[in-house]
Amino acid sequence: MTSIGGAEMVDWNLAVATATRFVRPGPEISREEARAVVAELRRHAKASEEHVRSFTRMIPDGHEPEDTPVLVVDRAGWIRANVAGFRELLRPLLGKMEDRRGSGPGNAVLGAVGGKVTGVELGMLLSFLASRVLGQYETFAPATREFPASSKGGGRLLLVAPNIVHVERELEVDPHDFRLWVALHEETHRTQFTGVPWLRDHLQGEIQSFLDETDVDPMTVLERLREAAQAFSGGSRPEGERGEEGDDRGRSLVEIVQTPSQREILGRLTAVMSLLEGHADFVMDGVGPDVVASVAEIREKFQRRRARGASRLDLALRKLLGLDAKLQQYRDGEKFVRAVVDEVGMDGFNRVWTSPNTLPTKAEIAAPADWVARVHRRTDT
């Protein structure tokens, strides 16, 4: 376990224990019905492969991409899988902290606080998220005995059965159609990473660059977190009011603790994630009419649910954690994909997967015509 000043930076086991203790219970369901849901989700995941490949044309005929497992999990399973993923992804950053232990006065502070506090905080965050995630493609997932992954550097698809059942009941939609609709979205993410060999390494490189820019001096970290807390304790600003440059009110905690270099990297990451999420939404709606009879009803109800949040607490936490930015990624990314496909067709859009240089910038996500001009007119002349 990575430690600093002799104290663990993150107590991963405590994070799992905390999250599983505080996560909301799933919907009431009989054992027989639960088995049926799991079996159906697995069938839908398998059927979605062909639907997505045919619609996107990302994988050439005769080419079989790397196989990644599909796992149907409960909320506790999602928590355990994600803790393993966090641990793997943060290993380089925690290694930097380990190298610098004993070099500053803040080590005594962190040593006193210890990894148990960090473990509890991470656990509380995961307990909040675990009841909301319907599915997830774990790009950097390490293989474990409980959770297998791709043999080529990780990767697995998770479908969170109790959350899917909860939402289909809340929306009062056809459960069989809704389960297939969710599977189509998540299968698109799996196709993106298995059909574009360089994408995983590119995304991992950007994330590691972001982490490399993180202040590893403990006192600096504490000071910046204190500033973030002070910014939020000042009260909320009236809707639509913008502060002066440097005013942190109304920004997420993730945004506030960034360095200028990290904000540049985050801009590129935001563009990529907007593309991936928007593409998945575009595909699930494009395939939907042929295989999901009630897709229009599902989309309308789901969009309303996505926009309003479940409660005031949910909205506050979404803002604090920057999750409202993810909702914007769905909207902006889907508009980008739809506009490009309308202009140059699916094969023309698929040039986006050629290399990191053909990925859209954050500005191009908002102006699809600029991406078309840069990628198509330059290569076609």
N, C-alpha and C positions, 0 to 999 in steps of 0.2 A: 504494500500500500504506500503510495507516495505520501511523504510527510514533510513538514517544515518545522524546524526547531524541535524535533522529536514528537510532534503531534500530527496525527493524520489530517491531511487537508480535507478529504471527503471520506466519511464513513459510509461506504456504498451499501453495506448491509443494513445500516440504520435507515438509509434513504428508502430502500425497498420496504422495510418494516413499517416506516411511517406512512408511506404512500398507500400500502395495502390496508393499513388500519383506518385511515381517514377517507379513503375513496368511497363514494356513494355506492350503496348496494344496487345491483342491476335489477331489471324488471322481473316481476314474478313470472316464473315459467316452469312447467313440469319437466322432469328429467327426459321424458319421451319427446316432448316438443323441442327441448334443447338439442337433443341428438339429431332431430330432423332439420333444425336450422343449420347446424354445423355441416351436415351432409349436403344440404342445398347450396350453401355458400361455396363449398368445395367444387360442386358441379358448375356453378356459375363462373367461378374463377377459371376453370378449365375451358368452358365455352367462350369466355371473353377473349381468350388468346387469339382465336381465329377471327372473331369479330373485329378486334382492334387492329390486327395485322392487315386484314383486308381493307379496312377503311383508311388507315394511315399510310400504307405502302412503305413503311420504314424498313421492313426486313425483306430483302430480295428473295425471290422464289429459289428454293433449293438450299437456302442458308438457314441453319438452325443456330440461334444464339445460345449463349450459356444458360443452363437451367438454374432457376432460383426457386426455392421451395415456397409454397403457399401454406401459411399457418393460420388456422382459425383459433383465436384466443379469447379469454375473458379479460376483465379489466386488470386483474392481478398479473396475468401473463403479459399483457402489454407493458405494465410497469417494469417487470423483471427484464423483458427484452430491451426496453429503452435504457434502463440503468446500465446494462452491458454495453449498449451503443455509446452512451455518454462517456463511460469509462474509457472506451477505446479511443474516441475522438479527442478527449481532453488529455490523453496521456502525454503528448509532447509539451503542452502548457504546464502540466503539473510537474513534468520532468525539469523544466526550466526553474520552477520554484524550488524544487529539491536541490538543484545545483547552487542556488543562491541562499539556501538556509544558513543562518548564522551570520549573514553579512549586513544585517540592519536591525535597528531597535524594534521594528514592528514584529519581528519574529516572536518576541516574548508575548506580545498581544495575541497573535494568532495561535501561539502555543497554548495560551491559557484558554482561549475560546475553543480551539480544537476542531477536529473534523466532525464531531457529533452535531454541533450547531449547523454546519454546512450540510450534513446529511439530512437533518430534520427539515431544513429549508428546501432542499432539493426534493425531499419526499412530499412536502406539502404542495409544491408546484406540480409534481407528477400526479398527485391525488386529484387535483383540479382538472388536469388535462385528460386523465384516464377515462373519465365518464363522457368525454366529448368527441374523441377521435373515432371515426367509423372504420378507417383503414389507413394503412401506412406502408409505403415501400421503404424499408430500412436500407439505405444505400451503403452504409459503412458498418453493417452489423457483423460482429465476430461470431463465428460458429461456436455453439456451446452444446453440451449434452442435451439440454432441454430444447434449445432453439437452433436447429440446423440452418446453414446458410450456404450460399454459392461457394464452390471450391476456388473460385477465381477472385479472391479478395473480399468476400462477403456479399451480402444482398439477400433479402428475403421479403416476402409480402405478408403483411399481417392484416387480417380482417377481424375486427373486434365485435363478436357476435352480440353480446348484450346491448351494446350501444346501437347497433343496427336495428335490433328489435325495439328498443326504446323509441327511436326516432320514427320508425314506420308506424308505431302505435300512436305516437303524438301527432303525426301528420294525418293519420287516418287514410293511408294510401294502401294500395295492393301490396302485401308483403313480398310476394314472389317477384313482382316487377321491381320493387325498391331494392331488393337484394342484388338483382342482376345489374341494376343501374349503378349501385355502389361498386360492384365488382368491375364494371367497365372502366370507371374512373381510375381505380387502383391498378388495374391491368395496364392501362396506358402508361402509368409511371414505370411499371416494370419493363414495358416495351421500350420506353425512352432510354433506360440505362442498359438494357441487354442488347438493344439494337444500335446503340451509338457507343462503340468501345471506349472512346476517349473521354466521355462525359463524366464518368465517375472520378477519374484522376484529376480532371480539370476542376471539378467542384471541390474535391478534397484539397487541392492546391490552394484554391481561394480561401477556403475555411482555415487552413493552416497558416496562410499569410495573415489572416485576420487575427488568429490567436497569437502569432509571433509578435504582433504589434501591441499585445496586451501588456500593460504595466505589471511587472512582476514584483516590484518593490512593495512589500506588504503595507507600509504606511501610506504609499500613494494610492493603493487600492482602497484602503479604508477611508482616506480623505475624499476620494471621488464618490464613493458610495454615500458618505455623509452629505456631500453636496447634492447628490441626487435626492436623498431623503428630504433635505431642506427645500428643494424645488417643489416637491410634491406636497409638502406640508403647508405651503403658502396658499392653498385653496385652488379651486378650479377656476379657469377663466371663462367668461361668458362665451357662448357659442359663436364662432366666427371671428372672435377677437384675436389678433395676432400681436405677439410681443415684439420687442426690439431684437435685433440680432444678438444672439448669445443668451436670450431668455429661454430657460429650459422648461417653463411651465407648459403643460399640455403635451410634452414629448414623453415617449415611453422610457422606462428604466434602461432598456437596451440601448436606446439612442444616447442617453445622457452620459453613460460611462464610456463612450467611444472616444478614441483619439481622432484627429483629422485624417490620418492615414487609414484608419479603420472605416471611416465614413466613405472614403473612396472605394475601398474594397466592398463595403456593404452595398454601395450603388450597383456594382457589377453583379453581386450575388442577388440583389433584389430583381435585377433584370432577368437573370437566369431562372429564378424561382417563379417569377411572373409568367415567363414563357412556359415552364413545365406545368404549372397549375392551370394556366389558361388553356393550354393544349389539351390537358386531361378533361377539362370541362367541355371544350369544343368537341372532342371525340365522343364523350359519353352522350352528348346531345345529338351528334351526327349519326351515331350507330343506333341510338335509342328508338327512333320511329320504326325501324325494321324489326326490332326484337323486344322492345319494351312498350307494350300497348298503351300504358297510361303515362308515358314519359312527360307529356306536356303538363299534366296535373302535378306530377312529382316535382318537376323543375319549379313550377310556380310556388308551390307550398314550401319547398326546401329553400328557395331564395328568400322568401319572407322570413323564415326561421333564422336563416344565416344572418340576415341584416339586423334583426331586432335583438338577438341575444336572448338568453333565457331569463335574465333578471337584471336588476340594477347592479348587484354584486358581480355578475358575469360581465356586464359591460365595463365596469370599473377595472376588473382584472385584465380584461382584454386590452384595455388602453395601457394599463401599467406595464404589461408584458410585451406590448407591441403586436398582439395578435390581431388587432384591427387592421394592421398593415397587411397581414396575410389575406384578409378578406378582400382588400383592395387589389391584391395581386391576382386573385381569381378574376375579378372584373376587368382589370386592365389587360391582363394576359389573354383572356378570351377575346376581347375586342381586337387585340393585335393579330391573333391567329386568324380570326374570321376575316379581317380586312385584307390580310396578305393572301389567304386562300381565294377570296373573291377576285383579287387582282391578278394573281399568277398561277392559281390552281394548286392542288395538293403537292404535285411534284415540285413546283416552284417554291412552295413553302418549305419543303423538305431540304432545301439547300441550307436551311438554318442549322442542320446537323452536320454540315461538312467539316467544320473545324471551330475552335474557339473564336476565330476571327469573324465567323459568319453569325455568331450569336448576336442578338440585338442588344444595344445599349439601353440604359434606363430611359434616355431621351427618345430612342426609337420605339420603345414599347408604347409610348404616348403618341408617336408619329409614325405609324407603320409605313407610310409612303417613303419616308426617309430610308428605312431599311431596304425597301424594294429598290430604291434608286442606288443605294450603295452596293448591294450584293448583286443585283440582276443587271443593271445597266453597265456596271464596270466589267462583269464577266461576259456579258453578251456582246460587247463592242470589240 
